Amino acid sequence: MAKKRIKTKTITLKHESGMFTSIFRGFKSNEKYKNPDVAMLRSMLSNEKARLLHVLKAKQPNSLYELTKLLGRDFKSVRQDVRLLEDFGLVEMIPIVKGKREKLKPLLVLDELKINIEI
């Protein structure tokens, strides 16, 4: 039996010259999030986004609509959260074609997220 590969993303916050800077390693991230600050990290790791990540891992919904129903939230808010997590490289949107229709399946692309804070 093949050993399961664990995909990890590490976020390191370092203290430099009186401010925090972030260095993301392991996955590509969107250019605008290349050096996020603590506030951006905090928004990425809100309770709702943590719940969203848990539902993605546990229930593996087949569409954003299904994810929205599982979370009991409105579609626009869930889409914004998924887009942010996608920009950070935690989630991928996989196109699935069924007949003439295409839907996007949100997929959690890592098993582990490590956060290091160096002060």
C-alpha positions as CSV (number, residue, x, y, z in Angstrom):
1,M,0.0,0.0,0.0
2,A,1.4,3.4,-1.0
3,K,2.1,5.9,1.8
4,K,-0.1,9.0,1.7
5,R,1.8,12.1,1.0
6,I,1.0,15.0,3.3
7,K,0.9,18.4,1.7
8,T,2.0,21.1,4.1
9,K,2.1,24.9,3.9
10,T,4.2,26.8,6.3
11,I,3.7,30.4,7.2
12,T,6.5,32.1,9.1
13,L,6.0,35.6,10.7
14,K,9.3,37.2,11.6
15,H,9.9,40.4,13.6
16,E,12.0,42.8,11.6
17,S,12.6,46.5,12.5
18,G,9.5,46.8,14.7
19,M,7.1,45.2,12.3
20,F,6.0,41.7,11.3
21,T,6.7,40.4,7.8
22,S,5.5,37.1,6.4
23,I,7.2,34.5,4.3
24,F,5.1,31.8,2.7
25,R,6.9,28.5,1.8
26,G,5.7,25.3,0.1
27,F,3.0,26.6,-2.3
28,K,2.7,29.5,-4.8
29,S,0.5,32.3,-3.7
30,N,-1.1,35.2,-5.5
31,E,1.3,38.1,-6.0
32,K,-0.8,40.5,-3.9
33,Y,-0.4,38.1,-0.9
34,K,3.3,37.6,-1.3
35,N,4.1,39.5,2.0
36,P,0.9,39.6,4.0
37,D,0.8,41.1,7.4
38,V,-0.7,39.8,10.7
39,A,-4.1,41.3,9.9
40,M,-4.3,39.4,6.6
41,L,-3.2,36.2,8.3
42,R,-5.9,36.8,11.0
43,S,-8.6,37.3,8.3
44,M,-7.4,34.1,6.5
45,L,-7.7,32.1,9.7
46,S,-11.1,33.3,10.9
47,N,-13.6,30.9,12.6
48,E,-15.7,30.8,9.4
49,K,-12.8,30.0,7.2
50,A,-11.6,27.3,9.6
51,R,-15.1,25.8,9.5
52,L,-15.1,26.0,5.7
53,L,-11.7,24.2,5.6
54,H,-13.1,21.5,7.9
55,V,-16.2,21.0,5.8
56,L,-14.1,20.7,2.6
57,K,-12.0,18.0,4.2
58,A,-14.7,16.1,5.9
59,K,-17.6,16.3,3.5
60,Q,-15.8,16.9,0.1
61,P,-18.7,18.9,-1.5
62,N,-19.0,18.7,-5.3
63,S,-19.7,22.4,-5.9
64,L,-19.7,25.8,-4.3
65,Y,-23.5,25.6,-4.0
66,E,-23.2,22.3,-2.1
67,L,-20.6,23.8,0.2
68,T,-22.8,26.8,0.8
69,K,-25.7,24.6,1.9
70,L,-23.4,22.5,4.2
71,L,-22.2,25.7,5.9
72,G,-25.6,27.3,6.1
73,R,-24.2,30.6,4.7
74,D,-25.0,32.8,1.7
75,F,-23.3,32.0,-1.6
76,K,-21.5,35.4,-2.0
77,S,-19.8,35.1,1.4
78,V,-18.7,31.6,0.8
79,R,-17.4,32.4,-2.6
80,Q,-15.4,35.3,-1.2
81,D,-13.9,33.1,1.5
82,V,-13.0,30.4,-1.0
83,R,-11.4,32.9,-3.3
84,L,-9.2,34.2,-0.5
85,L,-8.2,30.7,0.5
86,E,-7.5,29.9,-3.1
87,D,-5.3,33.0,-3.4
88,F,-3.3,31.7,-0.4
89,G,-2.9,28.3,-2.0
90,L,-5.1,26.4,0.5
91,V,-7.9,25.6,-1.9
92,E,-8.2,24.9,-5.6
93,M,-11.3,25.2,-7.8
94,I,-11.5,22.1,-10.1
95,P,-13.8,22.5,-13.2
96,I,-16.2,19.5,-13.6
97,V,-18.1,19.2,-16.9
98,K,-21.4,17.4,-16.8
99,G,-23.2,17.4,-20.1
100,K,-23.1,21.0,-21.4
101,R,-22.8,22.5,-17.9
102,E,-19.6,23.2,-16.0
103,K,-19.3,23.6,-12.2
104,L,-16.4,24.3,-10.0
105,K,-15.6,21.9,-7.2
106,P,-13.7,23.4,-4.3
107,L,-10.8,21.1,-3.3
108,L,-8.6,21.4,-0.2
109,V,-5.1,20.9,-1.4
110,L,-3.2,20.4,1.9
111,D,-3.4,18.3,4.9
112,E,-1.4,20.5,7.3
113,L,-0.9,24.2,7.9
114,K,2.0,25.2,10.1
115,I,2.3,28.8,11.5
116,N,5.6,29.8,13.0
117,I,5.9,33.1,14.8
118,E,9.4,34.4,15.5
119,I,9.6,37.3,17.9
